[in-house]
């Protein structure tokens, strides 16, 4: 749900939108940031494997809707800004810097 909300924050009509690949990369980045914010960390190989499975499940569940919204309603500048953000608060600031 939070990823959809972030996509909405980033949403804006634009003539030159981001590519599908940029949107997929953004989704992966946002999932990583959300897990980081939640304190998800892995110290053993088994934990790393389980964390990777959880991240993949979230990504798979949101990919189609997120990428479509990203490509059609998000400016390329905002996607690039969000990709450079080191935390979720940084992503939210991308919407403020219009």
ABEGO torsion letter per residue (X at the ends): XAAAAAAAAABBBBABBBBAAAAAAAAAAAAAAAAAAAGBBBABAAAAAAAAAAAAAAAAAAAAAAAAAAAAABBAAAAAAAAABABAAAAAAAAABX
